[in-house]
Amino acid sequence: MSKLDRTKKILFVCGTGGITSAIAEQEVLKACKDEGMDVLTIRCVPTEVASRARDVDIIVSTTALGPGYPVPVVNGLGLITGVNKKETLEQIVELLKNIT
C-alpha cells in the first residue's frame, strides 16, 4: 500500500465546531480528491482537540490553538477568508502526502 492509499484523518477545529470548520473541510476535501487521496474528517471545538489529536494525522484550525499537539497544526483561516487559500491547501496536501 502506498502512502497515498492509506486513509488520512483530519481534525477540523473552529469556535463552535460548525460553520467555519465545515467550509474549511469542504475546501480540503476537494483538494484531496483532486490529488487522489482518501480522507476521513472530524469536526470539533477547541476544548476537544487534546482528546482527539492522537487519533488524527493533522489538525486544520480556523481558531487559535496553543502549542503541544502530537501532529501538525495548520492555520485554516485562509480557507475561509480566501487569503493564502491556495498556499494553505498546498501545505495541507503536502503534509498528508508525507504521512506514512
MMTF fields as JSON, N, C-alpha, C and O atoms, coordinates in Angstrom:
{
  "mmtfVersion": "1.0.0",
  "mmtfProducer": "UNKNOWN",
  "numBonds": 399,
  "numAtoms": 400,
  "numGroups": 100,
  "numChains": 1,
  "numModels": 1,
  "chainsPerModel": [1],
  "groupsPerChain": [100],
  "chainIdList": ["A"],
  "bondAtomList": [4, 2, 8, 6, 12, 10, 16, 14, 20, 18, 24, 22, 28, 26, 32, 30, 36, 34, 40, 38, 44, 42, 48, 46, 52, 50, 56, 54, 60, 58, 64, 62, 68, 66, 72, 70, 76, 74, 80, 78, 84, 82, 88, 86, 92, 90, 96, 94, 100, 98, 104, 102, 108, 106, 112, 110, 116, 114, 120, 118, 124, 122, 128, 126, 132, 130, 136, 134, 140, 138, 144, 142, 148, 146, 152, 150, 156, 154, 160, 158, 164, 162, 168, 166, 172, 170, 176, 174, 180, 178, 184, 182, 188, 186, 192, 190, 196, 194, 200, 198, 204, 202, 208, 206, 212, 210, 216, 214, 220, 218, 224, 222, 228, 226, 232, 230, 236, 234, 240, 238, 244, 242, 248, 246, 252, 250, 256, 254, 260, 258, 264, 262, 268, 266, 272, 270, 276, 274, 280, 278, 284, 282, 288, 286, 292, 290, 296, 294, 300, 298, 304, 302, 308, 306, 312, 310, 316, 314, 320, 318, 324, 322, 328, 326, 332, 330, 336, 334, 340, 338, 344, 342, 348, 346, 352, 350, 356, 354, 360, 358, 364, 362, 368, 366, 372, 370, 376, 374, 380, 378, 384, 382, 388, 386, 392, 390, 396, 394],
  "bondOrderList": [1, 1, 1, 1, 1, 1, 1, 1, 1, 1, 1, 1, 1, 1, 1, 1, 1, 1, 1, 1, 1, 1, 1, 1, 1, 1, 1, 1, 1, 1, 1, 1, 1, 1, 1, 1, 1, 1, 1, 1, 1, 1, 1, 1, 1, 1, 1, 1, 1, 1, 1, 1, 1, 1, 1, 1, 1, 1, 1, 1, 1, 1, 1, 1, 1, 1, 1, 1, 1, 1, 1, 1, 1, 1, 1, 1, 1, 1, 1, 1, 1, 1, 1, 1, 1, 1, 1, 1, 1, 1, 1, 1, 1, 1, 1, 1, 1, 1, 1],
  "groupList": [{"groupName": "MET", "atomNameList": ["N", "CA", "C", "O"], "elementList": ["N", "C", "C", "O"], "formalChargeList": [0, 0, 0, 0], "bondAtomList": [1, 0, 2, 1, 3, 2], "bondOrderList": [1, 1, 2], "singleLetterCode": "M", "chemCompType": "L-PEPTIDE LINKING"}, {"groupName": "SER", "atomNameList": ["N", "CA", "C", "O"], "elementList": ["N", "C", "C", "O"], "formalChargeList": [0, 0, 0, 0], "bondAtomList": [1, 0, 2, 1, 3, 2], "bondOrderList": [1, 1, 2], "singleLetterCode": "S", "chemCompType": "L-PEPTIDE LINKING"}, {"groupName": "LYS", "atomNameList": ["N", "CA", "C", "O"], "elementList": ["N", "C", "C", "O"], "formalChargeList": [0, 0, 0, 0], "bondAtomList": [1, 0, 2, 1, 3, 2], "bondOrderList": [1, 1, 2], "singleLetterCode": "K", "chemCompType": "L-PEPTIDE LINKING"}, {"groupName": "LEU", "atomNameList": ["N", "CA", "C", "O"], "elementList": ["N", "C", "C", "O"], "formalChargeList": [0, 0, 0, 0], "bondAtomList": [1, 0, 2, 1, 3, 2], "bondOrderList": [1, 1, 2], "singleLetterCode": "L", "chemCompType": "L-PEPTIDE LINKING"}, {"groupName": "ASP", "atomNameList": ["N", "CA", "C", "O"], "elementList": ["N", "C", "C", "O"], "formalChargeList": [0, 0, 0, 0], "bondAtomList": [1, 0, 2, 1, 3, 2], "bondOrderList": [1, 1, 2], "singleLetterCode": "D", "chemCompType": "L-PEPTIDE LINKING"}, {"groupName": "ARG", "atomNameList": ["N", "CA", "C", "O"], "elementList": ["N", "C", "C", "O"], "formalChargeList": [0, 0, 0, 0], "bondAtomList": [1, 0, 2, 1, 3, 2], "bondOrderList": [1, 1, 2], "singleLetterCode": "R", "chemCompType": "L-PEPTIDE LINKING"}, {"groupName": "THR", "atomNameList": ["N", "CA", "C", "O"], "elementList": ["N", "C", "C", "O"], "formalChargeList": [0, 0, 0, 0], "bondAtomList": [1, 0, 2, 1, 3, 2], "bondOrderList": [1, 1, 2], "singleLetterCode": "T", "chemCompType": "L-PEPTIDE LINKING"}, {"groupName": "ILE", "atomNameList": ["N", "CA", "C", "O"], "elementList": ["N", "C", "C", "O"], "formalChargeList": [0, 0, 0, 0], "bondAtomList": [1, 0, 2, 1, 3, 2], "bondOrderList": [1, 1, 2], "singleLetterCode": "I", "chemCompType": "L-PEPTIDE LINKING"}, {"groupName": "PHE", "atomNameList": ["N", "CA", "C", "O"], "elementList": ["N", "C", "C", "O"], "formalChargeList": [0, 0, 0, 0], "bondAtomList": [1, 0, 2, 1, 3, 2], "bondOrderList": [1, 1, 2], "singleLetterCode": "F", "chemCompType": "L-PEPTIDE LINKING"}, {"groupName": "VAL", "atomNameList": ["N", "CA", "C", "O"], "elementList": ["N", "C", "C", "O"], "formalChargeList": [0, 0, 0, 0], "bondAtomList": [1, 0, 2, 1, 3, 2], "bondOrderList": [1, 1, 2], "singleLetterCode": "V", "chemCompType": "L-PEPTIDE LINKING"}, {"groupName": "CYS", "atomNameList": ["N", "CA", "C", "O"], "elementList": ["N", "C", "C", "O"], "formalChargeList": [0, 0, 0, 0], "bondAtomList": [1, 0, 2, 1, 3, 2], "bondOrderList": [1, 1, 2], "singleLetterCode": "C", "chemCompType": "L-PEPTIDE LINKING"}, {"groupName": "GLY", "atomNameList": ["N", "CA", "C", "O"], "elementList": ["N", "C", "C", "O"], "formalChargeList": [0, 0, 0, 0], "bondAtomList": [1, 0, 2, 1, 3, 2], "bondOrderList": [1, 1, 2], "singleLetterCode": "G", "chemCompType": "PEPTIDE LINKING"}, {"groupName": "ALA", "atomNameList": ["N", "CA", "C", "O"], "elementList": ["N", "C", "C", "O"], "formalChargeList": [0, 0, 0, 0], "bondAtomList": [1, 0, 2, 1, 3, 2], "bondOrderList": [1, 1, 2], "singleLetterCode": "A", "chemCompType": "L-PEPTIDE LINKING"}, {"groupName": "GLU", "atomNameList": ["N", "CA", "C", "O"], "elementList": ["N", "C", "C", "O"], "formalChargeList": [0, 0, 0, 0], "bondAtomList": [1, 0, 2, 1, 3, 2], "bondOrderList": [1, 1, 2], "singleLetterCode": "E", "chemCompType": "L-PEPTIDE LINKING"}, {"groupName": "GLN", "atomNameList": ["N", "CA", "C", "O"], "elementList": ["N", "C", "C", "O"], "formalChargeList": [0, 0, 0, 0], "bondAtomList": [1, 0, 2, 1, 3, 2], "bondOrderList": [1, 1, 2], "singleLetterCode": "Q", "chemCompType": "L-PEPTIDE LINKING"}, {"groupName": "PRO", "atomNameList": ["N", "CA", "C", "O"], "elementList": ["N", "C", "C", "O"], "formalChargeList": [0, 0, 0, 0], "bondAtomList": [1, 0, 2, 1, 3, 2], "bondOrderList": [1, 1, 2], "singleLetterCode": "P", "chemCompType": "L-PEPTIDE LINKING"}, {"groupName": "TYR", "atomNameList": ["N", "CA", "C", "O"], "elementList": ["N", "C", "C", "O"], "formalChargeList": [0, 0, 0, 0], "bondAtomList": [1, 0, 2, 1, 3, 2], "bondOrderList": [1, 1, 2], "singleLetterCode": "Y", "chemCompType": "L-PEPTIDE LINKING"}, {"groupName": "ASN", "atomNameList": ["N", "CA", "C", "O"], "elementList": ["N", "C", "C", "O"], "formalChargeList": [0, 0, 0, 0], "bondAtomList": [1, 0, 2, 1, 3, 2], "bondOrderList": [1, 1, 2], "singleLetterCode": "N", "chemCompType": "L-PEPTIDE LINKING"}],
  "groupTypeList": [0, 1, 2, 3, 4, 5, 6, 2, 2, 7, 3, 8, 9, 10, 11, 6, 11, 11, 7, 6, 1, 12, 7, 12, 13, 14, 13, 9, 3, 2, 12, 10, 2, 4, 13, 11, 0, 4, 9, 3, 6, 7, 5, 10, 9, 15, 6, 13, 9, 12, 1, 5, 12, 5, 4, 9, 4, 7, 7, 9, 1, 6, 6, 12, 3, 11, 15, 11, 16, 15, 9, 15, 9, 9, 17, 11, 3, 11, 3, 7, 6, 11, 9, 17, 2, 2, 13, 6, 3, 13, 14, 7, 9, 13, 3, 3, 2, 17, 7, 6],
  "groupIdList": [1, 2, 3, 4, 5, 6, 7, 8, 9, 10, 11, 12, 13, 14, 15, 16, 17, 18, 19, 20, 21, 22, 23, 24, 25, 26, 27, 28, 29, 30, 31, 32, 33, 34, 35, 36, 37, 38, 39, 40, 41, 42, 43, 44, 45, 46, 47, 48, 49, 50, 51, 52, 53, 54, 55, 56, 57, 58, 59, 60, 61, 62, 63, 64, 65, 66, 67, 68, 69, 70, 71, 72, 73, 74, 75, 76, 77, 78, 79, 80, 81, 82, 83, 84, 85, 86, 87, 88, 89, 90, 91, 92, 93, 94, 95, 96, 97, 98, 99, 100],
  "secStructList": [7, 7, 6, 6, 6, 1, 7, 3, 3, 3, 3, 3, 3, 7, 1, 1, 1, 1, 2, 2, 2, 2, 2, 2, 2, 2, 2, 2, 2, 2, 2, 2, 2, 2, 6, 6, 7, 7, 3, 3, 3, 3, 3, 3, 7, 4, 4, 4, 2, 2, 2, 2, 4, 4, 4, 7, 1, 3, 3, 3, 3, 1, 1, 7, 7, 7, 1, 7, 7, 1, 1, 7, 3, 3, 3, 7, 2, 2, 2, 2, 2, 7, 6, 6, 2, 2, 2, 2, 2, 2, 2, 2, 2, 2, 2, 2, 2, 6, 7, 7],
  "xCoordList": [0.846, 0.0, 0.894, 1.805, 0.642, 1.436, 0.939, -0.127, 1.746, 1.366, 0.018, -0.773, -0.239, -1.476, -2.682, -3.818, -2.448, -3.557, -4.193, -5.393, -3.407, -3.927, -4.86, -4.549, -5.986, -6.912, -6.263, -5.795, -6.242, -5.678, -6.814, -7.929, -6.521, -7.534, -7.202, -6.094, -8.195, -8.013, -9.027, -10.223, -8.532, -9.393, -9.567, -8.587, -10.804, -11.117, -11.654, -12.546, -11.101, -11.452, -11.914, -11.265, -13.042, -13.474, -14.147, -14.354, -14.48, -15.028, -16.236, -16.383, -17.114, -18.327, -18.39, -19.352, -17.38, -17.391, -18.387, -18.805, -18.77, -19.819, -19.441, -18.749, -19.893, -19.869, -18.468, -18.205, -17.567, -16.258, -15.47, -14.756, -15.588, -14.876, -15.495, -14.787, -16.788, -17.443, -16.989, -16.781, -16.835, -16.351, -14.916, -14.592, -14.066, -12.676, -12.619, -11.833, -13.438, -13.495, -13.81, -13.161, -14.788, -15.16, -14.021, -13.79, -13.313, -12.174, -11.078, -10.517, -10.786, -9.736, -10.166, -9.36, -11.412, -11.905, -11.759, -11.361, -12.079, -11.942, -10.482, -10.167, -9.59, -8.164, -7.619, -6.829, -8.03, -7.568, -8.119, -7.407, -9.361, -9.956, -9.204, -8.929, -8.869, -8.112, -6.749, -6.208, -6.197, -4.897, -5.036, -4.034, -6.263, -6.493, -6.321, -6.062, -6.46, -6.302, -7.644, -8.636, -7.649, -8.828, -8.66, -7.669, -9.625, -9.525, -10.789, -11.891, -10.594, -11.684, -11.608, -10.537, -12.721, -12.709, -13.556, -14.562, -13.105, -13.787, -13.821, -12.83, -14.939, -15.046, -15.186, -15.822, -14.583, -14.711, -14.492, -14.171, -14.671, -14.402, -13.038, -12.538, -12.431, -11.083, -10.925, -9.864, -11.933, -11.808, -11.722, -11.367, -12.041, -11.978, -10.683, -10.427, -9.873, -8.691, -7.722, -7.252, -7.418, -6.442, -6.827, -5.956, -8.102, -8.533, -8.629, -8.689, -8.643, -8.784, -7.494, -7.388, -6.525, -5.331, -4.528, -3.931, -4.499, -3.705, -4.323, -3.667, -5.578, -6.283, -6.335, -6.998, -5.637, -5.676, -4.258, -3.283, -4.167, -2.865, -2.48, -1.308, -3.454, -3.206, -4.44, -5.541, -4.213, -5.287, -5.339, -4.312, -6.538, -6.755, -7.69, -8.826, -7.201, -7.981, -8.243, -7.349, -9.473, -9.816, -9.856, -10.285, -9.414, -9.334, -7.966, -7.283, -7.572, -6.253, -6.191, -7.089, -5.104, -4.825, -3.445, -2.554, -3.275, -1.965, -1.037, -1.465, 0.221, 1.193, 1.056, 0.291, 1.823, 1.946, 1.135, 0.914, 0.689, -0.076, 0.859, 1.88, 0.533, 1.43, 1.406, 2.115, 0.608, 0.504, 0.597, 0.398, 0.897, 0.967, -0.37, -1.435, -0.289, -1.468, -1.34, -0.34, -2.356, -2.369, -3.413, -4.543, -3.021, -3.964, -4.867, -4.408, -6.135, -7.068, -7.909, -8.853, -7.589, -8.393, -8.424, -9.438, -7.325, -7.282, -8.277, -8.662, -8.695, -9.701, -11.065, -11.943, -11.239, -12.488, -12.415, -13.344, -11.295, -11.158, -10.707, -10.938, -10.063, -9.512, -8.072, -7.412, -7.569, -6.196, -5.25, -5.326, -4.361, -3.413, -4.109, -3.566, -5.294, -6.062, -5.301, -5.193, -4.777, -4.055, -2.852, -2.617, -2.099, -0.913, -1.287, -0.592, -2.38, -2.84, -3.239, -2.889, -3.97, -4.365, -3.14, -3.075, -2.171, -0.936, -0.193, 0.325, -0.137, 0.526, -0.156, 0.515, -1.466, -2.222, -1.995, -1.742, -2.084, -1.884, -0.476, -0.305, 0.529, 1.909, 2.101, 2.748, 1.547, 1.639, 1.023, 1.603, -0.138, -0.822, -0.05, -0.002, 0.551, 1.334, 2.529, 2.945, 3.08, 4.283, 4.006, 4.937, 2.752, 2.39, 2.338, 1.683, 3.032, 3.051, 2.04, 1.917],
  "yCoordList": [-1.176, 0.0, 1.243, 1.349, 2.172, 3.39, 4.395, 4.23, 5.45, 6.5, 7.114, 7.451, 7.258, 7.894, 6.978, 7.45, 5.671, 4.73, 4.737, 4.498, 5.007, 4.969, 6.155, 7.286, 5.891, 6.965, 7.875, 7.419, 9.164, 10.156, 10.745, 10.922, 11.043, 11.592, 13.049, 13.376, 13.91, 15.34, 15.818, 15.548, 16.528, 17.129, 18.609, 19.351, 19.037, 20.435, 21.067, 20.522, 22.226, 22.883, 24.311, 25.059, 24.676, 26.076, 26.362, 25.457, 27.6, 28.011, 27.219, 26.932, 26.859, 26.126, 24.727, 23.998, 24.34, 23.02, 22.923, 21.825, 24.057, 24.065, 24.705, 24.101, 25.93, 26.555, 26.729, 26.247, 27.403, 27.655, 26.37, 26.242, 25.426, 24.164, 23.393, 22.678, 23.523, 22.849, 23.44, 22.709, 24.762, 25.406, 24.969, 24.596, 25.014, 24.583, 23.116, 22.741, 22.304, 20.874, 20.64, 19.816, 21.346, 21.168, 21.555, 20.878, 22.623, 23.047, 21.975, 21.648, 21.44, 20.425, 19.116, 18.465, 18.728, 17.5, 17.576, 16.6, 18.725, 18.896, 18.792, 18.108, 19.46, 19.415, 17.993, 17.565, 17.266, 15.888, 14.981, 14.109, 15.174, 14.384, 14.62, 13.679, 15.885, 16.219, 15.529, 15.255, 15.247, 14.571, 13.055, 12.347, 12.557, 11.122, 10.575, 9.384, 11.419, 10.996, 10.685, 11.38, 9.628, 9.251, 9.847, 9.575, 10.659, 11.28, 11.062, 10.932, 11.027, 10.965, 12.259, 12.627, 12.948, 14.219, 14.159, 13.455, 14.927, 15.04, 16.526, 17.228, 17.007, 18.406, 18.458, 17.599, 19.48, 19.637, 21.085, 21.944, 21.333, 22.64, 22.578, 21.486, 23.729, 23.733, 22.909, 22.323, 22.851, 22.099, 20.591, 19.856, 20.123, 18.688, 18.269, 17.076, 19.232, 18.919, 18.001, 17.02, 18.293, 17.49, 16.017, 15.151, 15.724, 14.328, 13.647, 12.419, 14.409, 13.827, 13.845, 13.126, 14.647, 14.874, 13.608, 13.492, 12.677, 11.456, 10.506, 9.575, 10.743, 9.846, 10.365, 9.769, 11.481, 12.068, 12.287, 12.18, 12.596, 12.844, 14.317, 14.649, 15.203, 16.635, 17.327, 16.777, 18.547, 19.396, 20.64, 21.265, 20.998, 22.249, 23.076, 22.68, 24.234, 25.034, 26.436, 27.079, 26.898, 28.266, 29.177, 30.327, 28.665, 29.441, 29.201, 28.237, 30.058, 29.927, 28.686, 28.42, 27.939, 26.779, 26.973, 27.537, 26.518, 26.578, 25.518, 24.697, 25.525, 24.538, 23.207, 23.073, 22.231, 20.988, 19.815, 18.861, 19.859, 18.73, 17.749, 18.162, 16.455, 15.438, 15.343, 14.517, 16.168, 16.163, 17.605, 18.543, 17.785, 19.151, 19.877, 19.285, 21.174, 22.036, 23.091, 23.807, 23.182, 24.15, 25.218, 24.909, 26.474, 27.576, 27.578, 27.864, 27.265, 27.147, 28.377, 28.324, 29.488, 30.692, 31.17, 31.696, 30.988, 31.384, 30.629, 31.113, 29.459, 28.698, 29.366, 29.129, 30.195, 30.922, 32.304, 32.727, 33.001, 34.378, 34.461, 35.468, 33.402, 33.42, 33.903, 33.758, 34.476, 34.964, 33.773, 33.01, 33.62, 32.497, 31.14, 30.144, 31.102, 29.855, 28.772, 27.638, 29.12, 28.139, 27.584, 26.376, 28.464, 28.042, 27.151, 26.182, 27.488, 26.678, 25.281, 24.29, 25.203, 23.892, 23.088, 21.883, 23.748, 23.059, 22.53, 21.414, 23.319, 22.886, 21.645, 20.691, 21.657, 20.524, 19.278, 18.201, 19.414, 18.269, 17.709, 16.492, 18.569, 18.093, 17.374, 16.328, 17.928, 17.252, 15.86, 14.893, 15.763, 14.468, 13.487, 12.296, 13.969, 13.096, 12.496, 11.378, 13.226, 12.773, 11.937, 11.524, 11.689, 10.856, 9.4, 9.062, 8.547, 7.122, 6.347, 5.133],
  "zCoordList": [0.0, 0.0, 0.0, 0.821, -0.905, -0.963, 0.067, 0.661, 0.263, 1.206, 0.848, 1.729, -0.454, -0.881, -0.709, -0.702, -0.57, -0.443, 0.947, 1.08, 1.969, 3.33, 3.572, 3.197, 4.19, 4.535, 5.568, 6.612, 5.264, 6.177, 7.009, 6.518, 8.261, 9.168, 9.49, 9.915, 9.275, 9.502, 10.532, 10.42, 11.53, 12.541, 12.209, 12.142, 12.002, 11.726, 12.998, 13.649, 13.347, 14.601, 14.329, 13.596, 14.929, 14.928, 16.259, 17.068, 16.476, 17.769, 18.223, 19.411, 17.277, 17.645, 17.047, 17.29, 16.268, 15.639, 14.503, 14.135, 13.944, 12.928, 11.618, 10.798, 11.417, 10.102, 9.52, 8.418, 10.228, 9.607, 9.396, 8.401, 10.307, 10.085, 8.926, 8.218, 8.72, 7.589, 6.262, 5.294, 6.21, 4.985, 4.701, 3.574, 5.709, 5.542, 5.129, 4.259, 5.744, 5.438, 3.962, 3.318, 3.422, 2.013, 1.079, 0.077, 1.39, 0.569, 0.572, -0.474, 1.74, 1.86, 1.204, 0.539, 1.381, 0.739, -0.78, -1.415, -1.359, -2.803, -3.225, -4.2, -2.505, -2.836, -2.722, -3.563, -1.698, -1.51, -2.601, -3.102, -2.968, -4.049, -5.351, -6.095, -5.625, -6.831, -6.858, -7.929, -5.674, -5.561, -5.433, -5.331, -5.437, -5.329, -3.926, -3.753, -2.931, -1.539, -0.901, -1.119, -0.111, 0.664, 2.057, 2.734, 2.487, 3.803, 4.62, 4.088, 5.909, 6.878, 7.674, 8.156, 7.816, 8.526, 9.786, 9.865, 10.763, 12.047, 12.387, 12.188, 12.894, 13.326, 14.836, 15.447, 15.428, 16.877, 17.293, 16.472, 18.577, 19.182, 19.866, 20.138, 20.149, 20.731, 22.006, 22.224, 22.838, 24.091, 23.875, 24.796, 22.669, 22.371, 21.678, 21.517, 21.272, 20.462, 21.197, 20.62, 22.434, 23.178, 23.223, 23.134, 23.358, 23.452, 22.088, 22.021, 21.014, 19.675, 18.856, 17.862, 19.254, 18.441, 18.158, 17.088, 19.07, 18.867, 17.844, 17.379, 17.499, 16.581, 15.148, 14.3, 14.866, 13.526, 13.006, 13.749, 11.707, 11.086, 11.096, 11.272, 10.91, 11.005, 11.579, 11.597, 12.044, 12.547, 11.673, 11.409, 11.225, 10.499, 11.364, 11.625, 11.808, 12.741, 12.203, 11.652, 12.368, 11.985, 13.207, 13.119, 14.327, 15.56, 16.191, 15.845, 17.096, 17.72, 18.609, 19.407, 18.444, 19.298, 19.905, 19.27, 21.1, 21.728, 21.152, 20.34, 21.56, 21.076, 21.81, 22.764, 21.333, 22.068, 21.571, 22.318, 20.336, 19.802, 19.109, 18.56, 19.121, 18.566, 17.04, 16.465, 16.384, 14.92, 14.421, 15.193, 13.132, 12.594, 12.712, 12.536, 13.014, 13.083, 11.99, 11.921, 11.141, 10.05, 10.355, 10.736, 10.182, 10.328, 9.103, 7.998, 9.284, 8.174, 7.919, 7.13, 8.568, 8.405, 6.952, 6.492, 6.238, 4.831, 3.964, 2.9, 4.403, 3.658, 3.758, 2.927, 4.77, 4.977, 4.327, 3.639, 4.557, 4.07, 2.621, 1.951, 2.136, 0.791, 0.743, -0.286, 1.836, 1.894, 2.02, 2.983, 1.045, 1.004, 0.96, 1.438, 0.396, 0.317, -0.446, 0.022, -1.613, -2.43, -1.672, -1.67, -1.034, -0.288, 0.895, 1.2, 1.55, 2.683, 2.225, 2.865, 1.118, 0.582, 0.16, 0.402, -0.468, -0.87, 0.349, 0.322, 1.418, 2.645, 3.218, 3.611, 3.264, 3.804, 2.961, 3.501, 1.651, 0.751, 0.919, 0.992, 0.982, 1.146, 2.477, 2.533, 3.539, 4.84, 4.769, 5.262, 4.163, 4.066, 3.197, 3.503, 2.12, 1.239, 1.966, 1.662, 2.919, 3.615, 4.856, 5.547, 5.139, 6.293, 5.849, 4.862, 6.585, 6.227, 7.028, 6.86]
}
